[in-house]
């Protein structure tokens, strides 16, 4: 390597640890005395570290996505369970009376259109 500058391929291989021992030693000796190659080696090392950080980033996101999906799924199940309780949770009045109470005792104001009849009577004046 005496007399010539290191190529970008040599610098890249050195940073990745893929350069053979003899070439790596020659590159180190040259960079110790050449400011231009030393600066280029520093830039190549920074670039390699940035690539490693980018390569690690999706691994963190990939771990967060399943947890978020599980949380959304659990929230959906809770919402469906609440809706079913609201929909089916009120027992009919006749089924709730276990002692054989009369049907009039279990009569609800909405049964048989009682409210609509009362409003119609009020509107008719009667």
C-alpha positions in Angstrom: 0.0 0.0 0.0 3.0 2.2 0.0 2.7 5.3 -2.2 -1.0 5.0 -3.0 -4.1 6.0 -1.1 -6.6 3.4 0.1 -9.6 2.8 -2.1 -13.2 3.1 -0.8 -13.6 -0.7 -1.2 -10.5 -1.4 1.0 -11.8 1.0 3.6 -15.2 -0.6 3.6 -13.8 -4.1 3.9 -11.5 -2.9 6.7 -14.4 -1.4 8.7 -16.5 -4.6 8.2 -13.6 -6.7 9.3 -13.4 -8.5 6.0 -9.9 -7.4 4.9 -7.2 -10.0 5.3 -4.6 -9.5 8.0 -1.7 -8.4 5.8 -3.8 -5.9 3.9 -5.4 -4.6 7.2 -1.9 -4.0 8.7 -0.8 -2.2 5.6 -4.0 0.0 5.6 -3.4 0.8 9.3 0.2 1.8 8.7 -0.8 4.0 5.8 -3.7 5.7 7.6 -1.4 6.5 10.5 0.7 8.7 8.2 -2.0 9.9 5.7 -4.5 12.4 6.9 -6.7 12.0 3.8 -7.1 8.2 4.2 -7.5 8.6 8.0 -10.4 11.0 7.4 -11.9 8.7 4.8 -11.6 5.7 7.2 -13.3 7.7 9.9 -16.1 8.6 7.5 -16.5 5.0 6.4 -16.7 3.9 10.1 -19.4 6.4 10.8 -21.4 5.3 7.8 -21.1 1.7 8.9 -22.3 2.5 12.4 -25.3 4.4 10.9 -26.2 1.4 8.8 -26.1 -0.8 11.9 -28.4 1.6 13.7 -30.9 1.6 10.8 -30.7 -2.2 10.6 -31.6 -2.5 14.3 -34.6 0.0 14.1 -37.1 -2.4 12.5 -36.4 -5.0 15.1 -37.7 -2.6 17.8 -40.8 -1.7 15.8 -41.5 -5.3 14.9 -41.7 -6.1 18.7 -44.1 -3.2 19.3 -46.5 -4.1 16.6 -47.7 -7.5 18.0 -48.2 -6.0 21.5 -50.2 -3.1 20.0 -52.3 -5.6 18.0 -53.0 -7.6 21.1 -54.0 -4.5 23.0 -56.4 -3.4 20.2 -57.8 -6.9 20.0 -58.4 -7.0 23.8 -60.1 -3.6 23.7 -62.4 -4.8 20.9 -63.3 -7.9 22.9 -64.2 -5.8 25.9 -66.3 -3.5 23.8 -68.1 -6.4 22.2 -68.7 -8.0 25.7 -70.1 -4.6 27.0 -72.4 -4.3 24.0 -73.7 -7.9 24.5 -74.4 -7.2 28.2 -76.3 -4.0 27.3 -78.2 -5.8 24.5 -79.1 -9.1 26.3 -78.4 -8.1 30.0 -81.9 -7.0 30.9 -84.0 -10.0 31.7 -87.7 -9.9 30.6 -90.1 -8.9 33.3 -92.0 -12.2 33.1 -88.9 -14.3 33.5 -87.6 -12.1 36.4 -90.7 -12.9 38.4 -90.0 -16.3 39.9 -92.8 -16.3 42.4 -95.6 -16.3 39.8 -96.5 -12.6 40.1 -99.1 -11.2 37.8 -98.3 -9.9 34.4 -99.5 -6.5 35.4 -96.7 -6.2 38.0 -94.1 -6.9 35.3 -95.7 -4.4 32.8 -93.2 -1.9 31.4 -94.3 1.5 30.2 -93.0 0.8 26.7 -95.0 -2.4 26.3 -98.1 -2.3 24.0 -97.2 1.2 22.8 -98.5 2.8 26.0 -96.4 5.9 25.5 -97.5 6.4 21.9 -101.2 6.0 22.9 -100.8 8.6 25.6 -99.2 11.1 23.2 -101.9 10.5 20.6 -104.6 11.1 23.1 -102.9 14.3 24.2 -102.6 15.5 20.6 -106.3 14.6 19.8 -107.4 16.5 22.9 -108.9 13.5 24.3 
